[in-house]
Amino acid sequence: QVQLVESGGGLVQPGGSLRLSCAASGSILSPYAMGWYRQAPGKQRILVAIISSGGDINYADSVKGRFTISRDNAKNTLSLQMNSLKPEDTAVYYCNKNGVRWPWGQGTQVTVSS
């Protein structure tokens, strides 16, 4: 059973930064395209950043230029550096495999507010 554990969220002022981390157990991440998703209150979960097994990266337009996804295959982790945060980035953030997804973790809450 694969378990995903997200961490690093918190309360930050607009313009601030956070770095999210995702640790996986039960599987290695390196063969898979991995993504960061977010779900704002009352909205559907959406993909915000994805990194392929070969390192190709894509971002949702809403976060392009502000967020950076990366992976550390040696540590079996996925990260999301979030800069210039906006109130509309407020959401619970999750990591997961692209395609047929593993069970979702508990996510990490990011709140951007003054």
C-alpha positions in Angstrom: 0.0 0.0 0.0 1.5 3.3 -1.1 1.3 6.1 1.4 1.8 9.8 0.5 2.6 12.3 3.2 2.5 16.0 2.4 4.0 18.6 4.7 5.2 22.2 4.8 1.9 24.1 4.6 1.0 27.0 6.8 -0.3 30.5 7.1 1.6 33.1 5.0 1.0 36.7 4.0 0.5 37.6 0.3 3.8 37.7 -1.4 5.3 35.2 0.9 6.8 31.8 0.2 6.4 28.2 1.3 8.0 24.9 0.4 5.9 21.8 0.3 7.3 18.3 0.6 5.8 14.9 -0.3 7.3 11.7 1.1 6.2 8.3 -0.3 6.4 4.9 1.3 5.5 1.6 -0.3 6.7 2.6 -3.8 9.5 4.5 -5.4 8.6 7.7 -7.3 11.2 7.7 -9.9 9.5 5.7 -12.7 6.4 7.9 -12.5 5.2 11.3 -13.5 4.3 13.1 -10.3 2.1 16.0 -9.7 1.0 18.5 -7.1 -2.7 19.1 -6.9 -4.7 21.6 -4.8 -8.3 21.8 -3.7 -9.8 25.1 -2.6 -12.9 25.2 -0.5 -16.0 24.3 -2.5 -13.9 23.6 -5.6 -12.6 20.5 -7.4 -9.1 19.3 -7.0 -6.9 20.5 -9.8 -3.4 19.8 -11.0 -1.0 22.7 -10.6 2.4 21.2 -11.5 3.7 18.0 -12.9 7.1 16.5 -13.4 7.8 13.5 -15.6 10.1 10.7 -14.8 12.6 12.3 -17.2 12.3 15.8 -15.6 9.9 17.5 -18.0 7.8 20.0 -16.2 4.5 21.7 -16.8 2.5 24.2 -14.7 -1.0 25.4 -14.6 -1.2 29.0 -16.0 -2.3 30.3 -12.6 1.0 29.3 -10.9 3.5 29.6 -13.8 6.5 31.7 -12.9 5.8 31.5 -9.2 5.9 27.8 -8.3 8.7 25.3 -8.9 8.2 21.5 -8.8 11.2 19.3 -8.2 11.9 15.7 -7.3 14.7 14.0 -5.4 14.8 10.4 -6.5 17.5 9.5 -4.0 15.2 10.6 -1.1 12.0 9.5 -2.8 10.5 12.9 -2.4 8.7 15.5 -4.3 8.8 19.2 -3.6 6.9 22.4 -4.5 8.5 25.8 -4.0 5.8 28.4 -3.9 6.8 32.1 -4.2 4.8 35.3 -4.6 1.8 33.6 -3.0 -1.6 35.0 -3.5 -4.9 34.6 -1.6 -6.2 32.5 -4.4 -3.5 30.0 -3.8 -5.3 29.1 -0.5 -6.1 25.4 -0.7 -5.2 22.0 0.6 -2.2 20.7 -1.4 -1.7 17.1 -2.3 0.9 15.1 -4.3 0.1 12.0 -6.3 1.1 10.0 -9.4 -0.2 11.1 -12.7 -2.6 8.7 -14.4 -3.9 5.9 -12.2 -3.4 7.6 -8.8 -2.4 6.1 -5.5 -4.6 6.7 -2.4 -4.6 10.4 -1.6 -2.7 11.5 1.5 -4.1 13.9 4.0 -2.7 17.0 2.2 -1.2 20.1 3.7 -3.2 23.3 4.2 -1.8 26.5 2.6 -3.5 29.7 3.7 -2.5 33.0 2.1 -4.0 35.9 4.1 -3.0 39.2 5.6 
